[in-house]
Amino acid sequence: MSAVAASRVFETADPAGAVVIAAEVCAGHDGAAELVVRLRHENGALGTVALDPQTGFDLMRAAGAGRLEALVGRAWLEILEGL
């Protein structure tokens, strides 16, 4: 990769870190619903965060999301800052 191409990749890289790639409601170990958020980190690694119902609702409000699909593509740290 040339220095110019590498520079362009760096300039367009997402500095926000992890990005939400999916979100769904699943049954937790105690049977209560959980919000499961799947993340892709800037290094390509995948991760999962399971949130209890109240935290899940708080996260949705902080993100201004009325539907789970509205979380997809959002920077995880940006959403957390709203909590």
Gaussian input, Z-matrix of N, CA and C with variables (Angstrom, degrees):
# hf/3-21g

backbone

0 1
 N
 C     1     B1
 C     2     B2     1     A1
 N     3     B3     2     A2     1     D1
 C     4     B4     3     A3     2     D2
 C     5     B5     4     A4     3     D3
 N     6     B6     5     A5     4     D4
 C     7     B7     6     A6     5     D5
 C     8     B8     7     A7     6     D6
 N     9     B9     8     A8     7     D7
 C    10    B10     9     A9     8     D8
 C    11    B11    10    A10     9     D9
 N    12    B12    11    A11    10    D10
 C    13    B13    12    A12    11    D11
 C    14    B14    13    A13    12    D12
 N    15    B15    14    A14    13    D13
 C    16    B16    15    A15    14    D14
 C    17    B17    16    A16    15    D15
 N    18    B18    17    A17    16    D16
 C    19    B19    18    A18    17    D17
 C    20    B20    19    A19    18    D18
 N    21    B21    20    A20    19    D19
 C    22    B22    21    A21    20    D20
 C    23    B23    22    A22    21    D21
 N    24    B24    23    A23    22    D22
 C    25    B25    24    A24    23    D23
 C    26    B26    25    A25    24    D24
 N    27    B27    26    A26    25    D25
 C    28    B28    27    A27    26    D26
 C    29    B29    28    A28    27    D27
 N    30    B30    29    A29    28    D28
 C    31    B31    30    A30    29    D29
 C    32    B32    31    A31    30    D30
 N    33    B33    32    A32    31    D31
 C    34    B34    33    A33    32    D32
 C    35    B35    34    A34    33    D33
 N    36    B36    35    A35    34    D34
 C    37    B37    36    A36    35    D35
 C    38    B38    37    A37    36    D36
 N    39    B39    38    A38    37    D37
 C    40    B40    39    A39    38    D38
 C    41    B41    40    A40    39    D39
 N    42    B42    41    A41    40    D40
 C    43    B43    42    A42    41    D41
 C    44    B44    43    A43    42    D42
 N    45    B45    44    A44    43    D43
 C    46    B46    45    A45    44    D44
 C    47    B47    46    A46    45    D45
 N    48    B48    47    A47    46    D46
 C    49    B49    48    A48    47    D47
 C    50    B50    49    A49    48    D48
 N    51    B51    50    A50    49    D49
 C    52    B52    51    A51    50    D50
 C    53    B53    52    A52    51    D51
 N    54    B54    53    A53    52    D52
 C    55    B55    54    A54    53    D53
 C    56    B56    55    A55    54    D54
 N    57    B57    56    A56    55    D55
 C    58    B58    57    A57    56    D56
 C    59    B59    58    A58    57    D57
 N    60    B60    59    A59    58    D58
 C    61    B61    60    A60    59    D59
 C    62    B62    61    A61    60    D60
 N    63    B63    62    A62    61    D61
 C    64    B64    63    A63    62    D62
 C    65    B65    64    A64    63    D63
 N    66    B66    65    A65    64    D64
 C    67    B67    66    A66    65    D65
 C    68    B68    67    A67    66    D66
 N    69    B69    68    A68    67    D67
 C    70    B70    69    A69    68    D68
 C    71    B71    70    A70    69    D69
 N    72    B72    71    A71    70    D70
 C    73    B73    72    A72    71    D71
 C    74    B74    73    A73    72    D72
 N    75    B75    74    A74    73    D73
 C    76    B76    75    A75    74    D74
 C    77    B77    76    A76    75    D75
 N    78    B78    77    A77    76    D76
 C    79    B79    78    A78    77    D77
 C    80    B80    79    A79    78    D78
 N    81    B81    80    A80    79    D79
 C    82    B82    81    A81    80    D80
 C    83    B83    82    A82    81    D81
 N    84    B84    83    A83    82    D82
 C    85    B85    84    A84    83    D83
 C    86    B86    85    A85    84    D84
 N    87    B87    86    A86    85    D85
 C    88    B88    87    A87    86    D86
 C    89    B89    88    A88    87    D87
 N    90    B90    89    A89    88    D88
 C    91    B91    90    A90    89    D89
 C    92    B92    91    A91    90    D90
 N    93    B93    92    A92    91    D91
 C    94    B94    93    A93    92    D92
 C    95    B95    94    A94    93    D93
 N    96    B96    95    A95    94    D94
 C    97    B97    96    A96    95    D95
 C    98    B98    97    A97    96    D96
 N    99    B99    98    A98    97    D97
 C   100   B100    99    A99    98    D98
 C   101   B101   100   A100    99    D99
 N   102   B102   101   A101   100   D100
 C   103   B103   102   A102   101   D101
 C   104   B104   103   A103   102   D102
 N   105   B105   104   A104   103   D103
 C   106   B106   105   A105   104   D104
 C   107   B107   106   A106   105   D105
 N   108   B108   107   A107   106   D106
 C   109   B109   108   A108   107   D107
 C   110   B110   109   A109   108   D108
 N   111   B111   110   A110   109   D109
 C   112   B112   111   A111   110   D110
 C   113   B113   112   A112   111   D111
 N   114   B114   113   A113   112   D112
 C   115   B115   114   A114   113   D113
 C   116   B116   115   A115   114   D114
 N   117   B117   116   A116   115   D115
 C   118   B118   117   A117   116   D116
 C   119   B119   118   A118   117   D117
 N   120   B120   119   A119   118   D118
 C   121   B121   120   A120   119   D119
 C   122   B122   121   A121   120   D120
 N   123   B123   122   A122   121   D121
 C   124   B124   123   A123   122   D122
 C   125   B125   124   A124   123   D123
 N   126   B126   125   A125   124   D124
 C   127   B127   126   A126   125   D125
 C   128   B128   127   A127   126   D126
 N   129   B129   128   A128   127   D127
 C   130   B130   129   A129   128   D128
 C   131   B131   130   A130   129   D129
 N   132   B132   131   A131   130   D130
 C   133   B133   132   A132   131   D131
 C   134   B134   133   A133   132   D132
 N   135   B135   134   A134   133   D133
 C   136   B136   135   A135   134   D134
 C   137   B137   136   A136   135   D135
 N   138   B138   137   A137   136   D136
 C   139   B139   138   A138   137   D137
 C   140   B140   139   A139   138   D138
 N   141   B141   140   A140   139   D139
 C   142   B142   141   A141   140   D140
 C   143   B143   142   A142   141   D141
 N   144   B144   143   A143   142   D142
 C   145   B145   144   A144   143   D143
 C   146   B146   145   A145   144   D144
 N   147   B147   146   A146   145   D145
 C   148   B148   147   A147   146   D146
 C   149   B149   148   A148   147   D147
 N   150   B150   149   A149   148   D148
 C   151   B151   150   A150   149   D149
 C   152   B152   151   A151   150   D150
 N   153   B153   152   A152   151   D151
 C   154   B154   153   A153   152   D152
 C   155   B155   154   A154   153   D153
 N   156   B156   155   A155   154   D154
 C   157   B157   156   A156   155   D155
 C   158   B158   157   A157   156   D156
 N   159   B159   158   A158   157   D157
 C   160   B160   159   A159   158   D158
 C   161   B161   160   A160   159   D159
 N   162   B162   161   A161   160   D160
 C   163   B163   162   A162   161   D161
 C   164   B164   163   A163   162   D162
 N   165   B165   164   A164   163   D163
 C   166   B166   165   A165   164   D164
 C   167   B167   166   A166   165   D165
 N   168   B168   167   A167   166   D166
 C   169   B169   168   A168   167   D167
 C   170   B170   169   A169   168   D168
 N   171   B171   170   A170   169   D169
 C   172   B172   171   A171   170   D170
 C   173   B173   172   A172   171   D171
 N   174   B174   173   A173   172   D172
 C   175   B175   174   A174   173   D173
 C   176   B176   175   A175   174   D174
 N   177   B177   176   A176   175   D175
 C   178   B178   177   A177   176   D176
 C   179   B179   178   A178   177   D177
 N   180   B180   179   A179   178   D178
 C   181   B181   180   A180   179   D179
 C   182   B182   181   A181   180   D180
 N   183   B183   182   A182   181   D181
 C   184   B184   183   A183   182   D182
 C   185   B185   184   A184   183   D183
 N   186   B186   185   A185   184   D184
 C   187   B187   186   A186   185   D185
 C   188   B188   187   A187   186   D186
 N   189   B189   188   A188   187   D187
 C   190   B190   189   A189   188   D188
 C   191   B191   190   A190   189   D189
 N   192   B192   191   A191   190   D190
 C   193   B193   192   A192   191   D191
 C   194   B194   193   A193   192   D192
 N   195   B195   194   A194   193   D193
 C   196   B196   195   A195   194   D194
 C   197   B197   196   A196   195   D195
 N   198   B198   197   A197   196   D196
 C   199   B199   198   A198   197   D197
 C   200   B200   199   A199   198   D198
 N   201   B201   200   A200   199   D199
 C   202   B202   201   A201   200   D200
 C   203   B203   202   A202   201   D201
 N   204   B204   203   A203   202   D202
 C   205   B205   204   A204   203   D203
 C   206   B206   205   A205   204   D204
 N   207   B207   206   A206   205   D205
 C   208   B208   207   A207   206   D206
 C   209   B209   208   A208   207   D207
 N   210   B210   209   A209   208   D208
 C   211   B211   210   A210   209   D209
 C   212   B212   211   A211   210   D210
 N   213   B213   212   A212   211   D211
 C   214   B214   213   A213   212   D212
 C   215   B215   214   A214   213   D213
 N   216   B216   215   A215   214   D214
 C   217   B217   216   A216   215   D215
 C   218   B218   217   A217   216   D216
 N   219   B219   218   A218   217   D217
 C   220   B220   219   A219   218   D218
 C   221   B221   220   A220   219   D219
 N   222   B222   221   A221   220   D220
 C   223   B223   222   A222   221   D221
 C   224   B224   223   A223   222   D222
 N   225   B225   224   A224   223   D223
 C   226   B226   225   A225   224   D224
 C   227   B227   226   A226   225   D225
 N   228   B228   227   A227   226   D226
 C   229   B229   228   A228   227   D227
 C   230   B230   229   A229   228   D228
 N   231   B231   230   A230   229   D229
 C   232   B232   231   A231   230   D230
 C   233   B233   232   A232   231   D231
 N   234   B234   233   A233   232   D232
 C   235   B235   234   A234   233   D233
 C   236   B236   235   A235   234   D234
 N   237   B237   236   A236   235   D235
 C   238   B238   237   A237   236   D236
 C   239   B239   238   A238   237   D237
 N   240   B240   239   A239   238   D238
 C   241   B241   240   A240   239   D239
 C   242   B242   241   A241   240   D240
 N   243   B243   242   A242   241   D241
 C   244   B244   243   A243   242   D242
 C   245   B245   244   A244   243   D243
 N   246   B246   245   A245   244   D244
 C   247   B247   246   A246   245   D245
 C   248   B248   247   A247   246   D246

   B1=1.4511
   B2=1.5253
   B3=1.3130
   B4=1.4622
   B5=1.5200
   B6=1.3324
   B7=1.4663
   B8=1.5217
   B9=1.3342
   B10=1.4700
   B11=1.5243
   B12=1.3332
   B13=1.4642
   B14=1.5247
   B15=1.3383
   B16=1.4629
   B17=1.5168
   B18=1.3113
   B19=1.4550
   B20=1.5226
   B21=1.3185
   B22=1.4715
   B23=1.5237
   B24=1.3434
   B25=1.4603
   B26=1.5196
   B27=1.3234
   B28=1.4538
   B29=1.5194
   B30=1.3238
   B31=1.4684
   B32=1.5188
   B33=1.3261
   B34=1.4604
   B35=1.5236
   B36=1.3389
   B37=1.4619
   B38=1.5212
   B39=1.3220
   B40=1.4545
   B41=1.5238
   B42=1.3229
   B43=1.4544
   B44=1.5232
   B45=1.3277
   B46=1.4558
   B47=1.5258
   B48=1.3169
   B49=1.4552
   B50=1.5093
   B51=1.3255
   B52=1.4541
   B53=1.5233
   B54=1.3331
   B55=1.4656
   B56=1.5272
   B57=1.3155
   B58=1.4592
   B59=1.5280
   B60=1.3286
   B61=1.4649
   B62=1.5277
   B63=1.3344
   B64=1.4658
   B65=1.5187
   B66=1.3187
   B67=1.4586
   B68=1.5241
   B69=1.3254
   B70=1.4587
   B71=1.5216
   B72=1.3115
   B73=1.4573
   B74=1.5219
   B75=1.3416
   B76=1.4626
   B77=1.5236
   B78=1.3230
   B79=1.4596
   B80=1.5227
   B81=1.3231
   B82=1.4608
   B83=1.5153
   B84=1.3196
   B85=1.4644
   B86=1.5259
   B87=1.3370
   B88=1.4605
   B89=1.5246
   B90=1.3199
   B91=1.4539
   B92=1.5204
   B93=1.3311
   B94=1.4687
   B95=1.5285
   B96=1.3196
   B97=1.4583
   B98=1.5241
   B99=1.3200
   B100=1.4657
   B101=1.5213
   B102=1.3193
   B103=1.4630
   B104=1.5196
   B105=1.3222
   B106=1.4596
   B107=1.5234
   B108=1.3337
   B109=1.4644
   B110=1.5214
   B111=1.3224
   B112=1.4693
   B113=1.5279
   B114=1.3340
   B115=1.4603
   B116=1.5206
   B117=1.3334
   B118=1.4655
   B119=1.5195
   B120=1.3288
   B121=1.4597
   B122=1.5219
   B123=1.3297
   B124=1.4692
   B125=1.5197
   B126=1.3448
   B127=1.4701
   B128=1.5321
   B129=1.3488
   B130=1.4498
   B131=1.5222
   B132=1.3289
   B133=1.4665
   B134=1.5238
   B135=1.3285
   B136=1.4565
   B137=1.5197
   B138=1.3228
   B139=1.4512
   B140=1.5122
   B141=1.3130
   B142=1.4568
   B143=1.5107
   B144=1.3375
   B145=1.4596
   B146=1.5224
   B147=1.3391
   B148=1.4648
   B149=1.5261
   B150=1.3327
   B151=1.4627
   B152=1.5288
   B153=1.3255
   B154=1.4593
   B155=1.5291
   B156=1.3251
   B157=1.4679
   B158=1.5322
   B159=1.3213
   B160=1.4629
   B161=1.5198
   B162=1.3176
   B163=1.4598
   B164=1.5275
   B165=1.3366
   B166=1.4667
   B167=1.5188
   B168=1.3485
   B169=1.4631
   B170=1.5264
   B171=1.3303
   B172=1.4714
   B173=1.5250
   B174=1.3237
   B175=1.4635
   B176=1.5252
   B177=1.3237
   B178=1.4685
   B179=1.5292
   B180=1.3257
   B181=1.4692
   B182=1.5253
   B183=1.3320
   B184=1.4618
   B185=1.5272
   B186=1.3247
   B187=1.4616
   B188=1.5262
   B189=1.3338
   B190=1.4610
   B191=1.5190
   B192=1.3312
   B193=1.4637
   B194=1.5230
   B195=1.3062
   B196=1.4502
   B197=1.5157
   B198=1.3297
   B199=1.4702
   B200=1.5211
   B201=1.3133
   B202=1.4656
   B203=1.5185
   B204=1.3261
   B205=1.4640
   B206=1.5307
   B207=1.3236
   B208=1.4627
   B209=1.5255
   B210=1.3305
   B211=1.4672
   B212=1.5279
   B213=1.3243
   B214=1.4679
   B215=1.5279
   B216=1.3281
   B217=1.4595
   B218=1.5138
   B219=1.3207
   B220=1.4627
   B221=1.5195
   B222=1.3186
   B223=1.4631
   B224=1.5279
   B225=1.3202
   B226=1.4555
   B227=1.5272
   B228=1.3201
   B229=1.4640
   B230=1.5251
   B231=1.3165
   B232=1.4553
   B233=1.5293
   B234=1.3239
   B235=1.4632
   B236=1.5273
   B237=1.3205
   B238=1.4670
   B239=1.5253
   B240=1.3308
   B241=1.4690
   B242=1.5212
   B243=1.3313
   B244=1.4550
   B245=1.5211
   B246=1.3291
   B247=1.4680
   B248=1.5108
   A1=107.75
   A2=115.88
   A3=119.60
   A4=110.28
   A5=116.15
   A6=121.07
   A7=110.82
   A8=116.67
   A9=120.31
   A10=109.73
   A11=117.29
   A12=120.65
   A13=110.63
   A14=116.89
   A15=120.10
   A16=110.69
   A17=117.39
   A18=121.62
   A19=110.65
   A20=116.89
   A21=120.60
   A22=111.07
   A23=116.65
   A24=120.00
   A25=109.28
   A26=117.57
   A27=121.64
   A28=110.69
   A29=117.84
   A30=121.39
   A31=112.23
   A32=117.08
   A33=119.56
   A34=112.28
   A35=117.92
   A36=120.10
   A37=109.49
   A38=115.89
   A39=121.10
   A40=109.46
   A41=118.66
   A42=121.17
   A43=112.88
   A44=117.34
   A45=121.08
   A46=112.92
   A47=117.96
   A48=119.79
   A49=112.04
   A50=116.71
   A51=122.46
   A52=111.80
   A53=114.58
   A54=122.33
   A55=107.96
   A56=116.58
   A57=121.91
   A58=109.12
   A59=116.34
   A60=119.97
   A61=111.62
   A62=117.68
   A63=121.35
   A64=109.13
   A65=115.55
   A66=121.75
   A67=108.02
   A68=115.70
   A69=119.73
   A70=110.18
   A71=115.98
   A72=122.15
   A73=106.79
   A74=115.52
   A75=121.77
   A76=108.80
   A77=115.99
   A78=120.68
   A79=108.80
   A80=115.63
   A81=120.77
   A82=111.12
   A83=116.58
   A84=120.36
   A85=112.70
   A86=117.46
   A87=121.13
   A88=112.49
   A89=116.65
   A90=121.60
   A91=114.17
   A92=117.37
   A93=120.99
   A94=109.07
   A95=115.64
   A96=120.45
   A97=110.51
   A98=116.33
   A99=123.11
   A100=108.14
   A101=115.19
   A102=120.53
   A103=106.36
   A104=116.50
   A105=121.75
   A106=107.50
   A107=114.98
   A108=121.77
   A109=107.79
   A110=115.84
   A111=120.80
   A112=108.20
   A113=114.55
   A114=121.28
   A115=111.27
   A116=115.37
   A117=121.81
   A118=105.58
   A119=115.00
   A120=120.83
   A121=110.08
   A122=116.53
   A123=120.16
   A124=112.84
   A125=117.34
   A126=119.54
   A127=112.18
   A128=116.86
   A129=121.52
   A130=114.73
   A131=117.08
   A132=120.62
   A133=110.21
   A134=115.25
   A135=121.30
   A136=109.28
   A137=116.73
   A138=121.63
   A139=110.58
   A140=115.93
   A141=122.09
   A142=108.75
   A143=115.70
   A144=122.15
   A145=106.87
   A146=116.94
   A147=121.89
   A148=108.12
   A149=115.93
   A150=121.53
   A151=110.46
   A152=116.01
   A153=120.18
   A154=109.01
   A155=118.26
   A156=120.50
   A157=114.34
   A158=118.55
   A159=119.73
   A160=111.80
   A161=116.93
   A162=120.46
   A163=110.53
   A164=115.97
   A165=120.00
   A166=111.43
   A167=116.91
   A168=120.19
   A169=111.13
   A170=117.05
   A171=120.96
   A172=110.52
   A173=116.35
   A174=120.65
   A175=110.89
   A176=116.56
   A177=120.23
   A178=110.53
   A179=116.90
   A180=120.26
   A181=111.16
   A182=116.86
   A183=121.15
   A184=111.31
   A185=116.13
   A186=120.91
   A187=112.04
   A188=116.62
   A189=119.54
   A190=111.46
   A191=115.33
   A192=121.04
   A193=110.69
   A194=116.50
   A195=121.76
   A196=112.52
   A197=115.98
   A198=122.23
   A199=108.44
   A200=116.13
   A201=120.42
   A202=112.28
   A203=116.43
   A204=120.66
   A205=111.72
   A206=117.53
   A207=121.11
   A208=112.31
   A209=117.37
   A210=120.51
   A211=111.88
   A212=116.44
   A213=121.55
   A214=110.46
   A215=114.48
   A216=121.17
   A217=113.88
   A218=116.79
   A219=120.84
   A220=110.78
   A221=116.38
   A222=121.80
   A223=108.66
   A224=116.77
   A225=122.61
   A226=111.44
   A227=117.63
   A228=119.99
   A229=111.98
   A230=117.19
   A231=121.48
   A232=110.48
   A233=116.08
   A234=120.48
   A235=110.09
   A236=117.22
   A237=120.65
   A238=112.50
   A239=117.01
   A240=119.93
   A241=111.50
   A242=117.61
   A243=121.21
   A244=113.86
   A245=117.25
   A246=120.09
   A247=112.65
   D1=133.32
   D2=-179.78
   D3=-72.86
   D4=164.29
   D5=178.98
   D6=-62.70
   D7=-35.71
   D8=179.27
   D9=-67.17
   D10=-45.20
   D11=179.32
   D12=-63.96
   D13=-42.37
   D14=178.18
   D15=-61.77
   D16=-38.94
   D17=178.30
   D18=-62.97
   D19=-41.77
   D20=179.37
   D21=-65.03
   D22=-40.53
   D23=178.23
   D24=-61.71
   D25=-44.88
   D26=179.93
   D27=-62.17
   D28=-42.47
   D29=-177.98
   D30=-67.22
   D31=-29.87
   D32=-177.47
   D33=-98.51
   D34=-3.04
   D35=178.69
   D36=-65.17
   D37=147.37
   D38=-179.05
   D39=-80.17
   D40=110.02
   D41=-178.36
   D42=-77.40
   D43=-6.33
   D44=-174.69
   D45=-77.66
   D46=-10.91
   D47=-179.93
   D48=89.56
   D49=-133.01
   D50=-174.92
   D51=-65.81
   D52=144.56
   D53=179.28
   D54=-125.06
   D55=139.62
   D56=177.97
   D57=-70.70
   D58=126.22
   D59=178.06
   D60=-110.58
   D61=-15.46
   D62=177.64
   D63=-166.07
   D64=155.08
   D65=175.31
   D66=-149.14
   D67=137.60
   D68=179.25
   D69=-152.55
   D70=158.63
   D71=175.57
   D72=-96.19
   D73=128.54
   D74=-178.96
   D75=-132.10
   D76=162.63
   D77=175.21
   D78=-78.97
   D79=130.30
   D80=177.14
   D81=-81.22
   D82=179.01
   D83=-177.55
   D84=-63.70
   D85=-24.89
   D86=178.99
   D87=-97.56
   D88=7.04
   D89=178.67
   D90=90.81
   D91=-13.43
   D92=177.80
   D93=-75.53
   D94=148.63
   D95=179.10
   D96=-67.36
   D97=142.83
   D98=175.36
   D99=-128.06
   D100=148.33
   D101=171.80
   D102=-91.94
   D103=118.99
   D104=178.94
   D105=-105.96
   D106=120.98
   D107=-178.34
   D108=-112.64
   D109=127.44
   D110=178.28
   D111=-103.01
   D112=134.09
   D113=-174.43
   D114=-121.63
   D115=148.95
   D116=169.06
   D117=-116.49
   D118=120.16
   D119=-179.78
   D120=-82.24
   D121=163.31
   D122=-175.29
   D123=-61.00
   D124=-22.58
   D125=178.11
   D126=-88.14
   D127=3.80
   D128=178.72
   D129=94.92
   D130=-12.23
   D131=179.42
   D132=-65.87
   D133=148.05
   D134=178.59
   D135=-105.07
   D136=146.42
   D137=178.43
   D138=-144.26
   D139=162.73
   D140=-179.85
   D141=-131.87
   D142=138.62
   D143=176.03
   D144=-124.75
   D145=125.80
   D146=176.63
   D147=-106.31
   D148=127.46
   D149=-176.71
   D150=-117.95
   D151=139.23
   D152=175.95
   D153=-64.72
   D154=164.42
   D155=-174.53
   D156=-54.22
   D157=-47.29
   D158=-177.47
   D159=-64.14
   D160=-43.84
   D161=179.00
   D162=-65.26
   D163=-37.15
   D164=177.19
   D165=-61.23
   D166=-45.65
   D167=177.46
   D168=-64.22
   D169=-40.24
   D170=178.12
   D171=-61.82
   D172=-41.45
   D173=179.50
   D174=-64.53
   D175=-43.01
   D176=178.71
   D177=-60.96
   D178=-43.90
   D179=177.98
   D180=-63.42
   D181=-44.40
   D182=-179.52
   D183=-60.67
   D184=-33.65
   D185=-179.90
   D186=-84.22
   D187=-9.49
   D188=-176.22
   D189=67.06
   D190=31.55
   D191=-175.51
   D192=-105.02
   D193=123.42
   D194=176.17
   D195=-90.10
   D196=-14.52
   D197=-179.69
   D198=-137.05
   D199=152.06
   D200=179.53
   D201=-58.87
   D202=-36.64
   D203=-178.50
   D204=-60.81
   D205=-24.38
   D206=-179.22
   D207=-70.93
   D208=-14.34
   D209=177.62
   D210=-79.96
   D211=-27.60
   D212=-175.33
   D213=-62.98
   D214=130.84
   D215=179.84
   D216=92.00
   D217=-7.51
   D218=-178.65
   D219=-85.70
   D220=147.96
   D221=176.43
   D222=-72.55
   D223=128.10
   D224=-177.34
   D225=-59.78
   D226=-45.31
   D227=-179.02
   D228=-64.99
   D229=-33.44
   D230=177.64
   D231=-63.19
   D232=-41.81
   D233=178.33
   D234=-66.83
   D235=-44.84
   D236=-178.49
   D237=-62.90
   D238=-33.75
   D239=178.81
   D240=-61.18
   D241=-26.39
   D242=-179.95
   D243=-78.62
   D244=-12.50
   D245=-179.75
   D246=-74.20

